[in-house]
């Protein structure tokens, strides 16, 4: 057996693992990164990036179709056709550029990448095939996997998000099981690509992780797109048709060509002998402290493996911090807020506390919204639905949360996160001159409205 020695060993080359490795390399720490599939993990290969690419294709096709029927803009085109294999090729090109870029960055920072599946022996020893690697510090960054439903095993007409992101054709009918962000992002995209889409959700509304006021514009948009919603319905099984139970206990048979199972993700703890470390767990995730340290000295867990929120940008921030800790710097992972973005149409952003969460935390808050219907830029983008909402303490006007729903609001997440990290007050945002005409003006107007003097309402 070949043996290698290193200071830092990272298992998993997703956003968490590769960022840890790059930062460690910059700091001069001898580093080995082990990845069983493709660099970039779920995010770059079968998640965030390809889904946004498919969403863009769907939106362009949908807009062109719209112009072929009745465009208020005076644009007329003949009915478009779609070559989905070309679309997938374009998406794959983006993924390839990004993963190649990650590989180049790792090489530039002198990180040794080993392609293969890791098997943990103990807190300082990992086997990859017939290579044994000894390390001083071990970072576990194995990410997450889709939650499967035993009654809907993946295969044939039953697909997961992975298959949905590499279609060979657009099905005539698609049923999405799960009304969370993954199911809705893909469901909306498939509807815009021409499929008849239905969504089955066990809870009484879509995007149950968010409050009803915020999700209402998405609900309205789904209706307008012709997506059928089966809320408070549970899945019973599939035998050519999807059997679901309605709220009255009756069984419905939904005719469909494909079923997309999108009921969430879970930490990827299986298949690499994690049991050998006997770490403290937090439910199905590895328990970590504020420095991402596990219950074993010099063993760290970052990203989805360490539980919610399962977001690439959280994993990256944790990874960067862990590399700095190993190099001897003093760091702690204590962000004021981590933005959660849902790329539905309209988009949805939540940063910091929602009104309900502020109330639950015992804070007396001012809550104020400004509608995009009163924003000039939104009108010129043909998107008047949605709003920006601010949550601020009544006593000192410190902002504790921002939420927004509308076209393109994902890009407002930066301003929201920065204002929370910098401890901004309503007066800071209200007194900052925002460029006109932009969607960002709604941010200033929401703050002004909270202070009692919005200008454009």
Secondary structure, DSSP 8 states (H G I E B T S, - for coil): -EEEEEEEEEE--SHHHHHHHHHHHHTT--EEEEESS-TTHHHHHHSHHHHHHHHHHHHHHHHHHHHHH--TTS---------HHHHHHHHHHHHHHHHHHHHHHHHHTT-EEEES-EEEEETTEEEETTEEEEEEEEEE---EEE--BTTB-SBTTEE-HHHHTT-SS--SEEEEE--SHHHHHHHHHHHHTT-EEEEEESSSSSSTTS-HHHHHHHHHHHHHHT-EEEET-EEEEESSEEEEE-TTS-EEEEE-SEEEE---EEE--SSS-GGGG---EETTEE---TT-B-SSTTEEE-GGGG-SS--HHHHHHHHHHHHHHHTT-------S---EEE-SSSEEEEEE--HHHHHHTT--EEEEEEEGGG-HHHHHTT----EEEEEEETTT-BEEEEEEEETTGGGGHHHHHHHHHTT-BHHHHHTS---SS-TTHHHHHHHHHHTT--S--
